[in-house]
Amino acid sequence: MNDLSERLFSACNRMGQAVTEFYDEIHPEGEPDVSMEDLGHLISDLKYYIRLELDLVKELFKEREELASKDVEDMT
């Protein structure tokens, strides 16, 4: 697996783990049981974390494009 794929996999894996943790937090005893206030905080935290990881994904693709452009320039 190349470096970009590894880094993308890591970001996606972290997002999956965050969603699993969110699910577990809203099911403290195996049943959905959380106050609306706590749910709001958990949702906000999850959104923030997912957005960070998605920003990383975007930056990885930008970096790839920049490197590809530089390689083309170096060939000319």
N, C-alpha and C positions, 0 to 999 in steps of 0.2 A: 504494500500500500504506500502510495507516495505521501509526502509530507502534508500536502493540502488535504488529501483524503483523511489522513490521521487526525488533523486538527479539526476538520469538519465533523468527523465521527465523535471526537471528544466533546465538542460543543453540543451536538445533538444528544449525546449520551447524558450530559449534565442536565439538559432540559428535561429529558425523560425522567431522570432521578428527581428533579424538582417537582414534577407533576405527581410522581409516586408519593413523595413526601407530603405534598398538599393533600392528596387523597387520604393518606394515613392520618393526617392531622384533623381532618373533618370527620373521621371515623375512629374516635379515640377508644371505644370499646367494641369495635367491629360494627357499629351502627352509626349512621350520620347523626351527630349530636354536637352542634357548635352554635354559639349565639350569633346573631346577625352581626353584632359588632366585631366579634372575633373573625367571623367569615370575611367581613370586609377587609380586615387587616391581612388575613391570609391571602386573599385574592390580590390585594395591592402588592404584597411582597412577591407573589408568584409572577405577576405581570412585570414588575421591575426586573426580576432575575431573568425571565425569558427575553425581555427586550435587550438586556445586556448581552446575552448569548447570541441573539439575532444580529445585534450590531457587530459582534465579533465575526459572525459568518459573512456579513456584508464586507467588512474590512479585509477578510481573507480573499474574497473574490476581487476586490479592488487591487490588492497587492499582486495577485496573479496577473491581472490585466496590465498593471504597470510593468511587471517583469517581462511580460510578453512583448509589450511595446518597446522596451529597452533592448530586448534581444533582436527585434526587427531593425531598430536603429543601428545597432552594432554590426549587423550584417551588411548594411549599405555603406 
